[in-house]
Amino acid sequence: MLPPFAIIICGALYALIAWKKPPFAIYGIALLLPSYLIRFQVLGIPMTFLELMILLLVVVSVAERRIDYKRIYKDPFFWPAVAVIVIATLAAIVSPAGVKAWGAWKAYFIEPVLFYWLMLSLIKSRRTLEGVFWSLGISAIVVSLFAIWQKFSGYGVPEGFLNDAGGVDRVVGFFGYPNALGLFLGPIIVVYVGFLKYNSTSSPLFILSRTVRFWIKFSAIVVSLLVLFLAKSEGAILAIAVVVWLLLFTTKKTRIFALFLAVFCIIMIVALPGIRDFAYIKLFLLDASGGVRRLMWGETWQLLKDNWLWGGGLSYFQEAIKAYHGGKYPLVPYPHNVVFNFWSELGILGLLTFVWLGVKFIYLNCKNIFKIIADYSQGLPFDKILSFVLLLVFLQMLIHGLVDAPYFKNDLSVLFWIIFGAASLNCSLKDSGKKEC
């Protein structure tokens, strides 16, 4: 934990950046998503450094009249975002968790949506939008390098993730548990795989050569993937494998390879009993981890049947599930399934609102892809690539979300709205003369 004077100095420096260089303030938040781990109190209210940065940027942007209210209102996700805020507020009011529920309301819904609206107001060019992705990549590299060092040093690894010999069985990075690495790094890996060979003509890192930029992207992918294996984050690895395989179908050169890879994998599964048994166990959740999830989902379903309107209550699942808990696994904060997560935390209306968000996201990107295909006769423009990549990032989150909680953490909720902000900006940041999506 940082001492108070350090937090004050860092906060003041960030406020200065927000005043003088708004795009760099956006980059700073994307770069420092894990800074939610730096916790303190302001007037008795729990706060994280990530929250402090978002709130400072809001205050400075309002004071400097930089908020583009018209752009926000015209945004395709405006009404779903408003619905998220309204339903989260109602969920906090009715939740038995009390103050804890309002903390989740603030950190997982209000501040991420505010940051999303700040992106719409402050990002004026594709170059600035690309800078957000570079910031995420640098963050992924730093997180990954620390986790790799952790594998050899054992520093900060809880006892439950050590092996019998005292060595590190699963790395946890800064986060304290292994799956957090997969949830954070997975979407960033997909972004970087999608843009690996893309050469921007106006990159924020224009001072670096194309070759250097390529190797930065390649390094981000490699070290992040290595960490997922060191963390044994199987859900993230599977989700990334599926979406990268789908990405291979986007170009003629790799389409045949993708088909060959699929046939090869099928043959290996059919021909080799060891691989077939492993795939069967993992696919149908027959191992220890899968068994826990199946038990958890069964108990969660009973809870939600009895409390279908408001679920278990915002930040109250761990208490609400006790009445249905068979005692065969430790209680956890969330039911580790994206549908059950939103339903349990926000009720059925919250779940439907996020379904609404997801459907609009898919529609917006698909519409953009088909429009661009009609508009361009040669080359792959930034916005076409980004629409493909964002759809795959969303798919990766959904696949991983089948067995985990890809939203309910400070960094993950902001990352979620960064992806949605990129989709919206991808439609509005057009060349002159081109229509919006």
Secondary structure, DSSP 8 states (H G I E B T S, - for coil): ---HHHHHHHHHHHHHHHHH-HHHHHHHHHHTGGGGGSEEEETTEEEEHHHHHHHHHHHHHHHTT---HHHHHHSTTHHHHHHHHHHHHHHHHH-TTTHHHHHHIIIIIIHHHHHHHHHHHH--SHHHHHHHHHHHHHHHHHHHHHHHHHHHH-TT--GGGB-TTSSBSS--TTTTSTHHHHHHHHHHHHHHHHTTT---SS-TTTTS-HHHHHHHHHHHHHHHHHHHHHHT-HHHHHHHHHHHHHHGGGSHHHHHHHHHHHHHHHHHHHH-HHHHHHHHHHHTT-SHHHHHHHHHHHHHHHHHHHTTTTTT-TT-HHHHGGGG--SSS---SS-SSHHHHHHHHHHHHHHHHHHHHHHHHHHHHHHHHHHHHHH-SSS--HHHHHHHHHHHHHHHHHHHHTSS-SSSSHHHHHHHHHHHHHHHHHHHS--TT----
